[in-house]
Every structure is written in C-alpha cells, then in structure tokens.
Amino acid sequence: MEYLSQGELLAGITQEPWGLARNELIQAAEQGKDVTAFRDRLARLSPHDDKDLLALYEEILAAPVPADWPWFEASDLTGVLAALPSDPRPARIPDRLVDRVHGAWFGRIIGNMVGKPVELGPTRATIRAYLRSAGAYPLTDYVPYEDGADLGGLGLLGPEFWFPGATRGRVHGSVRDDDVDYTILGLHLLETYGTDYTTWDVAHEWLSRFPVYQVFTAERATYQNLVREIPLDRAGEHHNPYREWIGALIRADIFGYAAAGDPRRAAVLAHRDAILSHRANGVYGEMWAAALIASAFTAATAEESLLTSLEHLPARSRLAAELHTVLADHRAGLSWEQAMDRLDARWPDMSFVHTINNAGALAAAILWGGGDFTTTVGLAVQAGLDTDSIGATAGSWAGAHQGFAALPARFVDPLEDLCRSGVFGFGESAISGYADRTLALITSAAAG
C-alpha cells in the first residue's frame, strides 16, 4: 500500500482528500474491515478527485468492523481501566532518583539525536549497509557522515536532511525535534496545571506554544480540528486516519518521570494527553510507554520492566499481542536480527510511524539491549522504523534504568548541556535544568 512520501511527511500534510482516503483505507484494513472494493475504487481515482475521495473516505470510515473481531479497541479511560489487571504491582520508591532523572532526560535527547539522521524512511537493511560502509556497525555513537559521502541507497532526500548538527563530530547541543518538544511541553503542563491537568489544558498549550507546521500526522490533524472548533471529544477522530500512529507514544516519557516507580499512575496520567489526538492502540501506546518509563526507575532487569509495563495495557489489544510476541522471541533465544525479521514480516504494509510495529521494535531494543545504554539506543535506531522517536524512548528508558553516571561521555559531552526547542518560551535551555524541574515535581507530589 502507498503511504505519505518523505516530502509529504516533512511538510506534515495530513488532511488533503487523497491522504485521508488512502490512509483511512490502511487503518480500516488494520481493523479487520473488508477493504477490497474500497481499494479498487481508490486505484481508479486521481489525487485531484477531491469530491470522490472525500466520499470514499467517509464510506471507509463508516464500514463496520467484523462481528467476530477479537481485539479490544475501546479508548475511554473507564473502558481501558476495566480491561487492566485490578491489582498491579505496588508502586516502589526509586533509589538514586537525582541520577536517574538526569539520566532519563539526557538519555532521551541522546537517543533522539542518534536516530534523527536516519528517521525519514531508510530500512533496517539500508541503515545496516550504510553503517557498515562507514565502519560504524553496530552503532555505538552518533551516526557518522562525511561531506560528499555516498548515502548508499538510504532513500533520504539528500545530505541537507542529514541534520548536520546531529551527526558524529558535529553535535553542539541538541537540534530541535518534536520528540523532545513534547517532553518539554509535558513538563510545563504538569508544572502549570498539576497532575489533575485536563485534556483541554493540553489542547490550550498546543495552540499557544506550538507552531502548526512543527506538529505532524495525528497531531497536525487534531491541531487543525481545534482551530476549526471541532468539539474537543471529536478533535482526535475527525479527518484523522493517523489516530493509531506513534505521535501519542512519543509524548509519554514525562508522565513516566513524574510517576517514577508507579507505572499505573503514569499510564493514567498519560491517557488524558493521548486521548486528545489518538484512539485505541494509539492511546494504549502512550499509556504503555509511560508505564515502561516509570518502571525503568525501579526494575532490576529489562525483562522485569517490560513485564511490569504490560500490566498497564489491555491484554486483548493488538499492541499487547505484538509485545508478547517480541517477549516470546527473546525468551526463545532468537537473535535480535531474527526477531526483527519476524516483526517486519508481521507488518509488511504498516506505516513506519505506526504505534504497533514501533512499540515492538522498542521492546526488542530494550530486551536485547539488556540494560546497556549504548546497545539499547543503537538497536532502536538500527530497527529502521521511526528511528528518532524510538531512539529517544529507548534512551530515556536506559537513562532512567542506569542513571546519568552510566551514560558514555561520547554521547553526553557534545550536548554541552544545551537543548533547543520549538516550544514557545523554551527556545534554548539547560538539559540539567529540565531534570531539576522534574525532580521538583516529583518531590512536590510526594510531599502533597
């Protein structure tokens, strides 16, 4: 099936009739709907047949899910909580909290920077080939790039999209990226509104602090819906075929930090954020990632952290099934490459920025990384999906798990403790300052 091109992804086009129809068709197929006739109709249309494309989109959206569809798909918090174990493991108080929170913040930014040069479409095979040609496989540092180097079929638009400030030897502070912007905005949200923040508070902060062309896919669709005064409870559904893509998952980490050691609380905190723009597995993805990060502060091993995170995810969801499959492959002794071959074979037609396949690759990086920061980040990026996003979450998890003191200097020093952001009011700030503010949040919550 056809997806957004790299150019469209860069431009953030999400709501033109052609994109609506073709991506809702993919979403419908993933929900088990019979899309054969719709696919044939789409093939006969031109990208300029706006009226017919909109009509097709509405028909695809209205098509029923099969009566025997076995998967849990509710999005409301009451329904989701009813599908979770009622007695999750009790919250635990992390040790070395200062070190771990600093590790999480620096780890997230490092992982994002490592993945950023190869985020727009290169496959696992082409990333592997390029890194081997550069003597950098497996990846243990920022991605290398020399001026005029052969990109080796990576499928990028050109060297100008190699983000010169994110490659080895060229890093001087972080480059701006939405994966980090959302973590910063989430910190501001919790500082401003507290842990009782509402979904409307999230919407207000988006509109106040994000330029619209700095958000993408589901977030762009939701942003435009809010501007058009679509009701808040429908803003994440209207003209949004990206509602199960990775955009909510990348916003999760701050809720895991704020609820360090308490995964259920982290998941519930994340739901109010996720529901603004996502539904079903898109929502579960953020709840799961928040629980995963919260568990990283206290879990003894990578597998324990993943098992804990699964307690905060509906067991009959497609996302849970994928994560259990990855866990089974790890327990069966498969290599990371074998497990990733199997993952790619399970989802051959899925967007490389979908929640389910990326969550599977993230879980694999954590399991096969075994708690080592460099290996965990490297595997997430080498997976060749949404490399900067899952690289960031992998780095966040490993930084929280191991602590700042365990992060290699070759990653930390080039950042110069400087984070650049597109969030209004937060253009350039100290990374350590964000960590200190997060610690103040945690301390305040504990005292309250």
C-alpha positions in Angstrom: 0.0 0.0 0.0 1.1 3.6 -0.5 2.0 5.9 2.3 2.9 9.5 2.8 6.0 10.3 0.8 9.1 11.6 2.6 8.3 15.1 1.2 4.7 14.9 2.5 5.9 13.7 5.9 8.3 16.6 6.1 5.5 19.0 5.1 3.2 17.4 7.6 0.3 17.0 5.0 -2.4 15.0 6.7 -5.8 16.2 5.7 -5.9 16.5 1.9 -8.6 14.2 0.5 -6.0 11.9 -1.1 -4.2 11.4 2.1 -7.4 10.9 4.1 -8.7 8.2 1.8 -5.6 6.2 1.3 -4.5 6.3 5.0 -8.1 5.6 6.3 -8.0 2.6 3.9 -4.9 1.3 5.6 -6.4 2.0 9.1 -9.6 0.1 8.1 -7.6 -2.9 6.9 -5.7 -3.0 10.2 -9.1 -3.0 12.0 -10.1 -6.1 10.0 -12.6 -4.4 7.7 -13.1 -5.8 4.2 -11.5 -3.1 2.1 -11.3 -4.9 -1.3 -13.9 -2.8 -3.0 -12.6 0.4 -1.5 -9.0 -0.4 -2.6 -10.3 -0.9 -6.2 -12.1 2.4 -6.1 -9.1 4.3 -4.8 -7.0 2.9 -7.5 -9.3 4.4 -10.1 -9.1 7.9 -8.6 -6.7 10.7 -9.1 -5.2 12.7 -6.2 -7.2 15.6 -7.6 -10.6 14.0 -7.4 -11.4 15.7 -4.1 -15.1 15.2 -4.0 -14.9 11.4 -4.8 -12.0 11.0 -2.4 -13.9 12.6 0.4 -16.9 10.4 -0.3 -14.7 7.3 -0.3 -13.1 8.4 3.0 -16.5 8.7 4.7 -17.6 5.3 3.4 -14.4 3.6 4.6 -14.8 5.3 8.0 -18.4 4.1 8.3 -17.7 0.5 7.2 -18.3 -2.0 10.1 -15.6 -3.9 12.0 -16.3 -7.6 11.6 -18.6 -9.0 14.3 -16.0 -11.6 15.2 -13.2 -9.1 15.6 -11.3 -10.4 18.6 -9.4 -7.3 19.7 -10.1 -4.8 22.4 -10.4 -1.3 20.8 -12.0 1.0 23.4 -10.4 4.4 24.1 -12.2 5.9 27.0 -10.4 5.7 30.3 -13.1 3.8 32.2 -13.2 1.1 29.5 -9.4 0.9 29.3 -9.0 0.6 33.1 -11.7 -2.1 33.2 -9.5 -4.1 30.8 -6.4 -3.8 33.0 -5.4 -6.0 36.0 -7.1 -4.6 39.1 -4.1 -5.3 41.3 -0.9 -4.2 39.6 2.4 -4.4 41.4 2.6 -1.8 44.1 4.4 1.5 43.5 8.1 1.5 44.5 10.3 4.4 45.6 13.3 4.6 43.3 16.8 4.9 44.6 19.4 7.3 43.1 16.5 9.4 41.9 18.6 12.5 41.0 21.0 10.4 38.9 18.1 8.5 37.2 16.1 11.6 36.3 19.1 13.3 34.8 19.9 10.1 33.0 16.4 9.9 31.6 16.4 13.5 30.3 19.9 13.2 28.7 19.1 9.7 27.5 16.0 10.9 25.7 17.8 13.7 23.9 20.8 11.5 23.0 18.6 8.7 21.6 16.6 11.3 19.6 19.9 12.8 18.2 21.3 9.3 17.3 18.2 8.4 15.4 17.5 11.7 13.7 19.8 11.5 10.7 18.1 8.3 9.5 14.4 8.9 10.5 12.8 9.5 7.1 12.4 6.1 5.6 15.6 4.2 5.4 15.1 0.5 6.1 16.9 -1.7 8.6 18.9 -3.2 5.7 19.9 0.1 4.2 20.9 1.6 7.6 23.0 -1.5 8.2 24.7 -1.3 4.8 25.5 2.4 5.3 26.8 2.0 8.8 29.0 -1.0 7.7 30.4 1.1 4.9 31.3 3.8 7.4 32.8 1.3 9.8 30.1 2.1 12.4 28.0 -1.1 12.7 26.8 -1.9 15.2 26.0 1.7 16.1 27.8 2.8 19.3 28.0 6.6 18.8 26.2 9.4 16.8 25.7 8.4 13.2 28.8 9.3 11.1 28.5 11.4 8.0 31.3 12.9 5.9 30.7 15.7 3.4 30.1 14.1 0.0 29.7 10.6 1.4 27.7 8.1 -0.6 24.4 7.7 1.2 24.3 4.1 0.0 20.7 4.0 -1.1 19.4 5.1 2.2 16.4 6.7 0.5 16.9 10.1 2.0 16.1 13.3 0.2 19.7 14.4 0.2 22.6 15.5 2.5 20.7 18.6 3.6 18.3 16.2 5.5 21.2 14.6 7.4 20.8 17.2 10.0 24.4 18.3 10.2 24.0 19.1 13.9 23.1 15.5 14.8 25.9 13.6 13.2 29.2 12.4 14.8 31.7 15.3 15.4 29.1 17.9 14.5 26.9 17.9 17.6 27.0 21.2 19.6 23.9 21.0 21.8 20.7 19.3 20.6 18.9 20.1 17.4 15.2 20.9 17.7 12.8 17.9 17.3 9.2 17.3 18.1 10.0 14.2 20.2 11.8 16.4 22.7 9.4 19.3 22.3 6.6 17.2 23.6 8.6 16.2 26.7 9.3 19.8 27.4 5.7 20.8 26.9 4.6 18.0 29.1 6.8 19.2 31.9 5.3 22.7 31.5 1.9 21.2 31.5 2.4 19.4 34.8 4.1 22.4 36.4 1.3 24.7 35.3 -1.8 22.5 35.9 -0.6 19.8 38.2 -1.3 16.1 37.8 -5.0 16.9 37.6 -4.5 18.5 34.2 -7.3 18.1 31.7 -7.3 17.2 28.0 -8.5 20.8 27.3 -5.3 22.0 29.1 -3.3 20.0 26.6 -5.2 21.5 23.7 -4.8 25.0 25.0 -1.0 24.6 25.4 -0.7 23.1 21.9 -2.4 26.0 20.4 -0.5 28.5 22.5 3.0 27.1 22.2 3.3 25.0 19.0 3.6 26.4 15.5 1.2 24.3 13.5 4.0 23.2 11.0 6.0 21.8 13.8 3.5 19.1 14.5 2.7 16.2 12.2 0.2 13.5 11.2 -2.3 12.9 14.1 -1.2 16.0 15.9 -1.5 18.1 12.8 -5.0 16.8 12.1 -6.0 17.4 15.7 -4.5 20.9 15.8 -6.4 21.9 12.7 -9.6 20.4 14.1 -9.2 22.5 17.3 -8.7 25.7 15.2 -11.8 24.8 13.3 -13.7 24.4 16.6 -14.4 20.7 16.2 -15.6 19.6 19.7 -12.8 18.5 22.0 -14.1 14.9 22.3 -14.0 14.6 18.5 -10.8 16.5 17.7 -8.8 13.3 17.6 -11.2 11.5 15.4 -12.3 13.9 12.7 -10.3 13.6 9.5 -7.6 11.7 11.4 -6.6 8.4 9.8 -3.3 8.6 11.9 -5.0 8.1 15.2 -3.1 4.8 15.9 0.3 6.2 14.7 3.2 6.9 17.1 2.5 10.5 17.9 1.0 9.8 21.3 3.6 7.3 22.3 6.4 9.9 21.9 4.6 12.2 24.4 4.7 9.6 27.2 8.0 9.9 28.9 7.4 13.0 31.1 4.5 11.1 32.7 6.8 8.2 33.4 9.3 10.6 35.0 6.6 12.3 37.1 5.3 8.9 38.4 8.7 7.2 38.7 8.2 3.8 40.3 4.4 4.0 39.9 3.6 2.6 36.4 -0.2 2.6 36.8 -0.2 6.3 37.8 2.0 7.1 34.9 -0.4 5.3 32.5 -3.4 7.1 33.8 -1.6 10.5 33.6 -0.7 9.7 30.0 -4.3 8.9 29.0 -5.6 12.5 29.3 -2.8 13.6 26.9 -3.2 10.7 24.4 -7.0 10.9 24.0 -6.7 14.4 22.6 -5.3 13.1 19.3 -5.4 9.3 19.3 -7.7 6.3 19.7 -7.4 2.6 20.6 -3.8 1.4 20.1 -2.6 4.9 19.7 -3.8 5.7 23.2 -2.6 2.4 24.6 0.9 3.2 23.1 1.3 6.3 25.2 -0.1 4.6 28.4 2.3 1.6 27.9 5.3 3.8 27.2 4.6 5.9 30.3 4.3 2.8 32.4 7.5 1.4 30.8 9.5 4.5 31.7 8.1 4.6 35.2 9.1 1.0 35.7 12.6 1.7 34.4 13.4 3.6 37.7 12.9 0.5 39.8 13.0 -2.7 37.7 16.0 -4.9 38.3 16.2 -6.0 34.6 14.9 -5.1 31.2 12.5 -8.1 31.1 11.1 -7.1 34.5 10.5 -3.6 33.3 8.7 -4.8 30.1 6.6 -7.3 32.1 5.6 -4.6 34.5 4.6 -2.3 31.7 2.3 -4.9 30.2 0.2 -4.8 33.3 -1.0 -1.3 32.2 -2.0 -2.3 28.7 -5.3 -4.0 27.7 -4.3 -7.7 27.3 -6.6 -8.2 24.3 -5.2 -5.3 22.3 -3.2 -5.7 19.1 -0.4 -3.8 20.8 -0.3 -6.2 23.7 -0.2 -9.2 21.3 2.8 -7.7 19.5 4.7 -7.0 22.7 4.1 -10.5 24.0 5.3 -11.9 20.6 8.6 -10.0 20.9 9.0 -11.1 24.5 8.4 -14.8 23.4 11.1 -14.4 20.7 13.6 -13.1 23.3 12.8 -16.0 25.7 13.1 -18.5 22.8 16.7 -17.4 22.3 16.3 -15.7 18.9 18.9 -13.1 17.9 17.8 -9.5 17.6 18.1 -9.7 13.8 15.8 -12.8 13.7 13.3 -11.1 15.9 13.3 -8.0 13.7 12.9 -10.2 10.6 9.8 -11.7 12.2 8.5 -8.3 13.2 8.9 -6.9 9.7 7.2 -9.9 8.3 4.2 -9.4 10.6 3.6 -5.9 9.5 4.7 -5.6 5.8 2.1 -2.9 5.0 2.2 -0.9 8.2 3.4 2.7 8.2 6.9 3.1 9.6 5.5 5.6 12.0 2.7 3.4 13.4 2.4 2.6 17.1 2.4 -1.2 17.0 5.4 -2.0 14.9 7.5 0.7 16.6 6.5 -0.4 20.1 7.6 -3.9 19.1 10.9 -2.6 17.9 11.3 -0.5 21.0 10.6 -3.5 23.2 13.1 -5.6 21.3 15.8 -2.9 21.7 15.2 -2.9 25.5 15.2 -6.7 25.8 18.2 -7.4 23.6 19.9 -4.3 24.9 19.8 -5.9 28.4 20.0 -2.5 30.2 23.2 -1.3 28.4 22.6 2.3 27.3 24.6 2.2 24.1 23.3 -1.2 22.9 19.7 -0.2 23.7 19.8 3.0 21.7 21.8 1.5 18.9 19.3 -1.3 18.4 16.3 1.1 18.4 17.9 3.2 15.7 19.1 0.2 13.7 15.5 -1.1 13.5 14.8 1.4 10.7 11.3 2.5 11.7 10.7 5.8 13.4 14.3 5.9 14.4 14.5 9.2 16.3 11.3 8.5 18.2 12.0 5.1 19.5 15.7 6.0 19.8 14.5 8.8 22.2 12.3 6.5 24.2 15.0 3.8 24.3 17.5 6.3 25.6 15.0 7.6 28.1 14.3 4.1 29.4 18.0 3.2 29.6 19.0 6.5 31.2 16.3 6.1 33.9 17.3 2.5 34.4 21.1 3.0 34.6 21.4 6.7 35.7 23.3 9.6 34.3 26.6 8.4 35.7 26.4 5.4 33.3 25.9 7.4 30.1 29.1 7.4 27.9 30.9 10.7 27.7 31.0 10.5 23.9 27.2 11.0 23.9 26.9 13.4 26.8 29.8 15.9 26.2 28.8 17.1 22.7 25.4 18.1 24.0 27.0 20.8 26.1 24.0 20.6 28.4 22.0 22.6 25.8 18.6 21.7 24.5 17.0 23.6 21.6 13.2 23.5 21.3 10.4 24.7 19.1 8.1 25.2 22.1 7.2 28.9 22.6 9.1 30.2 25.6 11.6 27.3 25.7 13.9 28.1 22.8 17.2 27.2 24.5 17.6 25.7 27.9 19.9 23.6 30.0 19.0 19.9 29.9 20.0 19.6 33.5 17.6 22.4 34.3 14.7 20.3 32.9 15.9 17.4 35.0 16.0 19.6 38.2 12.5 20.9 37.5 11.2 17.3 37.0 12.8 16.4 40.4 11.0 19.3 42.0 7.7 18.0 40.5 8.3 14.5 42.0 9.3 15.9 45.3 6.3 18.2 45.5 3.9 15.3 44.6 5.5 13.1 47.3 5.1 15.9 49.9 1.5 16.5 48.9 
